[in-house]
Amino acid sequence: MTKHWHEIRDPIHIFVRLDTDERKVLDSRPFQRLRHISQLALTYLIYPGATHKRFEHSLGVMELAGRVFDTITSDQNVTDELRDLVPEIARPDERNYWRRVLRMAALCHDIGHLPFSHAAEDELLPDGWSHERLSRILIENELMTKIWKEMRPPLDPEHIVKVALGARKTKDLSFTKWERILSEIIVGDAFGVDRIDYLLRDSHHSGVAYGKFDHYRLVDELRILPSNEGSTEPALGIAEGGIYSAEALALARYFMFSQVYYHPIRLIYDRHLKDFLVEWLAEGSLFPGGTFPINVEGHLQITDNEVNVALSSAARNPSAKGHEAAIRIIERKHFRVLYERNPTDLALHSSPGEVIAIAAKSKFGETSIRYSKPKIKDIAADFPVRTRDGRVVPAIAISEVLTSLKPMAIDYVFIAPDRLKDATEWLLKERQKILETASKLEKEDKK
Amino acid sequence: MNRAQRLAILTLLDKEMLANKSWCGETHLQKAIFVLQELLGVKVGYDFILYKHGPFSFEVRDDLSIMRAEGLLDLVVRHLEYGPSYLPTEFADKFIQRFPRTVSTHKAQVKFAAKSVGNKNVNELERIATALFIRKNSKLKTIEKRVKELVKLKPHISESDARTATREVDLLTKQSRQLVFQN
């Protein structure tokens, strides 16, 4: 007898269940490639267990997306007000169609990732390109559209693109309210299942327990609610009973960013990897143009495996392109932290790390200094909460935890290990002078 | 305009909005920044799309987070049933003072934007900002065609409210040209 449901064991969700159409996506070349794309790049050099891949993360995102969909569309959670606001939710055929779109979008949301995921993305693709744009190309490519067309009813690839990537990454497309909610389920700032899965999974594999939280309760309490500010715009919110698990999610995010994602040594390894890739790709023998390929075949051929072979080879050969950066990774001779920003320095200049990095480069040479300022992360996004007495209020109005979690800003200057001692002494003497001079220049406010 | 100068303009706008009795929620700031950029030509460099309550910029949202992280704005709940407000911190004034040229160049436009939309509620802001979006991005010239487009894009807006908003945008456009001419 033909099996229509398939189960895959998973350390986070115990079982991930998928139907035969979803299995076809799983078996496709773009999805199988994710078996060879690390979720956390070179983080395993600090946390040895963190060797998991985008493949299992994408399965986890699909599993969670289905659960969230079933919760927010269950009869007990769909009010008349909601039916008026989002009519699709009340039509069973449409609801089933969009559930399939959502799960397929969840499966495909990461298929455009470059080797080593985020770490290698900036500067390694032509202008205007990103992994999301590559994901879109793959979802709309015949490798995948064949699957969408054979489904009953067939799925519109544009729907999958919108839900998988959200409006931020598909600015040329317009979204209905319903499509906005579905994309929020995957990429939303507050309760995106991409975020929920990666926190749980990264925490599990890195051994950093802070990332765990009660996601079962969280998912059970999710609701579609009118967003705040007196409008009827619907948003993904939560029933008041879930506020503690929402707080736990925000705290998990805070700890995972401070302990893992923005760990200074992870950041400098990312930078060494980028330095290597820039030189390796610039050689042009593998891919013309000095960047990763943006055509489908080229993209599918390049994974962490190819980069690892090149890294290892470059580390052994002093005349190879990227030898210096490869040695720093393979022999773990990474740069060390010279400076980390602090509130006192921020009061003097709007970008103290950048100013210190410029001065340090002029003193110790361009090649001995690296500056890292990762994107500021909003740890606790606001969301609507349905209180027990039926009102809808902003989460930060009822949660002191969410109110106190400010966005996280990080700013590091790194230096080559052999210059660390001299540079530390130099910075002790010069820091105040450097910042005061820069502050004076900033106050002159030249265009 | 560099990043720090842009944040100085946004901080100033937030202060002026507050002075004009704005709620200073995210939607209020999003729409005021849209007016500042699209109507008054201040090159803050944001990409707006039609999204939540009309024109919306994810980059503005990012900058509001940056401004909280850098101690320029606090997110404050002023009323339980409304969204939180972005209020300037004590450090905000000191920060703005670092950029005297940027402030003097754009102060009149910032004041105009804050005065024009500062005290409007979310629904009014959605109507006006979407009407402005249509005026800037479509080739529809007559008021009636733009009214129809506004109702098409936002079916919950009545034709009468759409007409009022479209006329208000035309008036603001005329006033903003005079302001640019005076400067």
HADDOCK unambig.tbl for C-alpha pairs under 7 A between the chains (distance, minus, plus):
assign (segid A and resid 168 and name CA) (segid B and resid 58 and name CA) 6.36 0.50 0.50
assign (segid A and resid 171 and name CA) (segid B and resid 49 and name CA) 6.55 0.50 0.50
assign (segid A and resid 228 and name CA) (segid B and resid 82 and name CA) 5.65 0.50 0.50
assign (segid A and resid 228 and name CA) (segid B and resid 83 and name CA) 4.94 0.50 0.50
assign (segid A and resid 229 and name CA) (segid B and resid 82 and name CA) 4.62 0.50 0.50
assign (segid A and resid 229 and name CA) (segid B and resid 83 and name CA) 4.64 0.50 0.50
assign (segid A and resid 229 and name CA) (segid B and resid 122 and name CA) 6.53 0.50 0.50
assign (segid A and resid 230 and name CA) (segid B and resid 82 and name CA) 6.30 0.50 0.50
assign (segid A and resid 231 and name CA) (segid B and resid 122 and name CA) 6.75 0.50 0.50
assign (segid A and resid 231 and name CA) (segid B and resid 123 and name CA) 6.80 0.50 0.50
assign (segid A and resid 350 and name CA) (segid B and resid 4 and name CA) 6.69 0.50 0.50
assign (segid A and resid 376 and name CA) (segid B and resid 66 and name CA) 6.23 0.50 0.50
assign (segid A and resid 378 and name CA) (segid B and resid 65 and name CA) 5.98 0.50 0.50
assign (segid A and resid 392 and name CA) (segid B and resid 81 and name CA) 6.58 0.50 0.50
assign (segid A and resid 393 and name CA) (segid B and resid 80 and name CA) 5.99 0.50 0.50
assign (segid A and resid 393 and name CA) (segid B and resid 81 and name CA) 4.82 0.50 0.50
assign (segid A and resid 393 and name CA) (segid B and resid 82 and name CA) 6.75 0.50 0.50
assign (segid A and resid 394 and name CA) (segid B and resid 81 and name CA) 6.96 0.50 0.50
assign (segid A and resid 394 and name CA) (segid B and resid 82 and name CA) 6.98 0.50 0.50
assign (segid A and resid 394 and name CA) (segid B and resid 83 and name CA) 5.76 0.50 0.50
assign (segid A and resid 397 and name CA) (segid B and resid 77 and name CA) 5.74 0.50 0.50
assign (segid A and resid 397 and name CA) (segid B and resid 80 and name CA) 6.02 0.50 0.50
assign (segid A and resid 406 and name CA) (segid B and resid 68 and name CA) 6.88 0.50 0.50
assign (segid A and resid 406 and name CA) (segid B and resid 69 and name CA) 6.26 0.50 0.50
assign (segid A and resid 407 and name CA) (segid B and resid 65 and name CA) 6.05 0.50 0.50
assign (segid A and resid 407 and name CA) (segid B and resid 68 and name CA) 6.60 0.50 0.50
assign (segid A and resid 407 and name CA) (segid B and resid 69 and name CA) 5.02 0.50 0.50
assign (segid A and resid 408 and name CA) (segid B and resid 69 and name CA) 6.18 0.50 0.50
assign (segid A and resid 409 and name CA) (segid B and resid 69 and name CA) 6.04 0.50 0.50
assign (segid A and resid 442 and name CA) (segid B and resid 98 and name CA) 6.58 0.50 0.50
assign (segid A and resid 443 and name CA) (segid B and resid 98 and name CA) 4.38 0.50 0.50
assign (segid A and resid 443 and name CA) (segid B and resid 99 and name CA) 5.86 0.50 0.50
assign (segid A and resid 445 and name CA) (segid B and resid 98 and name CA) 6.97 0.50 0.50
assign (segid A and resid 445 and name CA) (segid B and resid 99 and name CA) 5.13 0.50 0.50
assign (segid A and resid 445 and name CA) (segid B and resid 100 and name CA) 6.69 0.50 0.50
assign (segid A and resid 445 and name CA) (segid B and resid 101 and name CA) 6.08 0.50 0.50
assign (segid A and resid 445 and name CA) (segid B and resid 102 and name CA) 6.99 0.50 0.50
assign (segid A and resid 447 and name CA) (segid B and resid 1 and name CA) 6.82 0.50 0.50
